[in-house]
Amino acid sequence: MIQYYNPERFKAIGRPYSMAVVAENLIFMSGQLPVEFVGDERRVVAPGNAALQVECIFKNMNEVLAGVGANLTSVCWLQFFLVNIADRLNIDPIRKKWFPAPYLPASTLVEVSKLAEPEALVEINAIAYLSSWA
């Protein structure tokens, strides 16, 4: 069985995809941009600061995962898209904060020329494991 999950506050995005899809015991999360929502408007947080943008993304990811009965310790794989590969060193402390040992998901990190939001420096997607779907 496949279930599609879109938290109410993320529906303001208005894009034709789900924030997360639960298929059996796997959660596939769409790419998360560093956005916050104010009313029906969304905006990129901390333009120019990749570390604060990653902080925002992990906070949003945790909220989406909580909606399906999981959290960041359920994440098995992360994929990072950075506009500037040098920001890897800036985001590592944030990764360690949200994913302390032993919760170290497998990971891919690539540099890209641009993202869907011009002020975004990073986008992250994930696959997580779900022990049961409520």
VEXROVO-250720 format. One record per residue (C-alpha): residue number from 1; residue in three letters; x, y, z. Coordinates in steps of 0.05 Angstrom, whole numbers, padded with zeros to 5 digits. Example, Ala and Ser with C-alpha at 12.3 -4.5 7.8 and 13.67 -1.06 7.14 Angstrom:
REM VEXROVO-250720
+-------+-------+--------+--------+--------+
: lotor : zalum :      u :      v :      w :
+-------+-------+--------+--------+--------+
:     1 :   Ala :  00246 : -00090 :  00156 :
:     2 :   Ser :  00273 : -00021 :  00143 :
+-------+-------+--------+--------+--------+
END
This chain:
REM VEXROVO-250720
+-------+-------+--------+--------+--------+
: lotor : zalum :      u :      v :      w :
+-------+-------+--------+--------+--------+
:     1 :   Met :  00000 :  00000 :  00000 :
:     2 :   Ile :  00024 :  00070 : -00017 :
:     3 :   Gln :  00001 :  00132 :  00022 :
:     4 :   Tyr :  00015 :  00204 :  00003 :
:     5 :   Tyr :  00028 :  00255 :  00058 :
:     6 :   Asn :  00024 :  00330 :  00053 :
:     7 :   Pro :  00022 :  00368 :  00119 :
:     8 :   Glu : -00028 :  00425 :  00118 :
:     9 :   Arg :  00024 :  00481 :  00125 :
:    10 :   Phe :  00065 :  00455 :  00067 :
:    11 :   Lys :  00005 :  00455 :  00020 :
:    12 :   Ala :  00018 :  00530 :  00008 :
:    13 :   Ile :  00074 :  00507 : -00038 :
:    14 :   Gly :  00021 :  00488 : -00090 :
:    15 :   Arg :  00068 :  00440 : -00126 :
:    16 :   Pro :  00043 :  00375 : -00159 :
:    17 :   Tyr :  00079 :  00327 : -00113 :
:    18 :   Ser :  00075 :  00299 : -00042 :
:    19 :   Met :  00122 :  00320 :  00014 :
:    20 :   Ala :  00128 :  00246 :  00032 :
:    21 :   Val :  00105 :  00180 :  00004 :
:    22 :   Val :  00100 :  00119 :  00050 :
:    23 :   Ala :  00108 :  00054 :  00012 :
:    24 :   Glu :  00106 : -00006 :  00058 :
:    25 :   Asn :  00160 :  00010 :  00110 :
:    26 :   Leu :  00197 :  00063 :  00070 :
:    27 :   Ile :  00186 :  00138 :  00071 :
:    28 :   Phe :  00209 :  00176 :  00009 :
:    29 :   Met :  00216 :  00250 :  00022 :
:    30 :   Ser :  00214 :  00302 : -00033 :
:    31 :   Gly :  00272 :  00351 : -00038 :
:    32 :   Gln :  00267 :  00400 :  00019 :
:    33 :   Leu :  00286 :  00473 :  00008 :
:    34 :   Pro :  00303 :  00521 :  00065 :
:    35 :   Val :  00235 :  00554 :  00068 :
:    36 :   Glu :  00190 :  00580 :  00123 :
:    37 :   Phe :  00116 :  00595 :  00115 :
:    38 :   Val :  00083 :  00661 :  00134 :
:    39 :   Gly :  00009 :  00657 :  00119 :
:    40 :   Asp :  00001 :  00633 :  00048 :
:    41 :   Glu :  00071 :  00658 :  00030 :
:    42 :   Arg :  00135 :  00619 :  00033 :
:    43 :   Arg :  00205 :  00649 :  00035 :
:    44 :   Val :  00276 :  00624 :  00035 :
:    45 :   Val :  00309 :  00632 :  00103 :
:    46 :   Ala :  00379 :  00659 :  00114 :
:    47 :   Pro :  00399 :  00677 :  00043 :
:    48 :   Gly :  00475 :  00669 :  00038 :
:    49 :   Asn :  00481 :  00622 :  00098 :
:    50 :   Ala :  00482 :  00548 :  00080 :
:    51 :   Ala :  00487 :  00525 :  00153 :
:    52 :   Leu :  00424 :  00562 :  00175 :
:    53 :   Gln :  00389 :  00537 :  00112 :
:    54 :   Val :  00406 :  00464 :  00130 :
:    55 :   Glu :  00381 :  00477 :  00201 :
:    56 :   Cys :  00314 :  00499 :  00172 :
:    57 :   Ile :  00311 :  00439 :  00125 :
:    58 :   Phe :  00323 :  00389 :  00181 :
:    59 :   Lys :  00270 :  00423 :  00224 :
:    60 :   Asn :  00220 :  00418 :  00167 :
:    61 :   Met :  00240 :  00346 :  00152 :
:    62 :   Asn :  00230 :  00326 :  00224 :
:    63 :   Glu :  00160 :  00357 :  00222 :
:    64 :   Val :  00141 :  00319 :  00159 :
:    65 :   Leu :  00169 :  00254 :  00188 :
:    66 :   Ala :  00130 :  00264 :  00253 :
:    67 :   Gly :  00067 :  00267 :  00212 :
:    68 :   Val :  00077 :  00195 :  00190 :
:    69 :   Gly :  00102 :  00169 :  00257 :
:    70 :   Ala :  00177 :  00175 :  00247 :
:    71 :   Asn :  00233 :  00224 :  00261 :
:    72 :   Leu :  00303 :  00240 :  00237 :
:    73 :   Thr :  00332 :  00178 :  00272 :
:    74 :   Ser :  00291 :  00138 :  00221 :
:    75 :   Val :  00329 :  00168 :  00162 :
:    76 :   Cys :  00371 :  00117 :  00124 :
:    77 :   Trp :  00396 :  00160 :  00067 :
:    78 :   Leu :  00405 :  00234 :  00053 :
:    79 :   Gln :  00420 :  00268 : -00013 :
:    80 :   Phe :  00448 :  00339 : -00011 :
:    81 :   Phe :  00449 :  00388 : -00069 :
:    82 :   Leu :  00495 :  00447 : -00056 :
:    83 :   Val :  00504 :  00508 : -00100 :
:    84 :   Asn :  00575 :  00514 : -00073 :
:    85 :   Ile :  00612 :  00450 : -00053 :
:    86 :   Ala :  00655 :  00491 : -00005 :
:    87 :   Asp :  00593 :  00498 :  00040 :
:    88 :   Arg :  00601 :  00425 :  00058 :
:    89 :   Leu :  00648 :  00445 :  00114 :
:    90 :   Asn :  00596 :  00496 :  00140 :
:    91 :   Ile :  00539 :  00446 :  00141 :
:    92 :   Asp :  00576 :  00388 :  00174 :
:    93 :   Pro :  00566 :  00414 :  00245 :
:    94 :   Ile :  00491 :  00420 :  00232 :
:    95 :   Arg :  00489 :  00349 :  00205 :
:    96 :   Lys :  00524 :  00325 :  00268 :
:    97 :   Lys :  00474 :  00363 :  00312 :
:    98 :   Trp :  00413 :  00332 :  00279 :
:    99 :   Phe :  00445 :  00263 :  00266 :
:   100 :   Pro :  00490 :  00247 :  00325 :
:   101 :   Ala :  00525 :  00180 :  00326 :
:   102 :   Pro :  00502 :  00127 :  00319 :
:   103 :   Tyr :  00447 :  00157 :  00274 :
:   104 :   Leu :  00491 :  00169 :  00213 :
:   105 :   Pro :  00451 :  00158 :  00149 :
:   106 :   Ala :  00485 :  00140 :  00084 :
:   107 :   Ser :  00494 :  00203 :  00044 :
:   108 :   Thr :  00506 :  00233 : -00024 :
:   109 :   Leu :  00529 :  00305 : -00034 :
:   110 :   Val :  00534 :  00339 : -00102 :
:   111 :   Glu :  00545 :  00409 : -00127 :
:   112 :   Val :  00492 :  00438 : -00174 :
:   113 :   Ser :  00490 :  00503 : -00213 :
:   114 :   Lys :  00424 :  00527 : -00183 :
:   115 :   Leu :  00362 :  00505 : -00146 :
:   116 :   Ala :  00287 :  00519 : -00155 :
:   117 :   Glu :  00291 :  00578 : -00106 :
:   118 :   Pro :  00345 :  00628 : -00128 :
:   119 :   Glu :  00365 :  00646 : -00055 :
:   120 :   Ala :  00370 :  00572 : -00034 :
:   121 :   Leu :  00440 :  00546 : -00027 :
:   122 :   Val :  00420 :  00475 : -00009 :
:   123 :   Glu :  00365 :  00424 : -00021 :
:   124 :   Ile :  00361 :  00356 :  00014 :
:   125 :   Asn :  00318 :  00295 :  00002 :
:   126 :   Ala :  00315 :  00231 :  00043 :
:   127 :   Ile :  00293 :  00160 :  00050 :
:   128 :   Ala :  00272 :  00137 :  00120 :
:   129 :   Tyr :  00248 :  00072 :  00151 :
:   130 :   Leu :  00181 :  00066 :  00184 :
:   131 :   Ser :  00168 :  00010 :  00234 :
:   132 :   Ser :  00092 :  00019 :  00228 :
:   133 :   Trp :  00043 :  00066 :  00193 :
:   134 :   Ala : -00011 :  00093 :  00239 :
+-------+-------+--------+--------+--------+
END
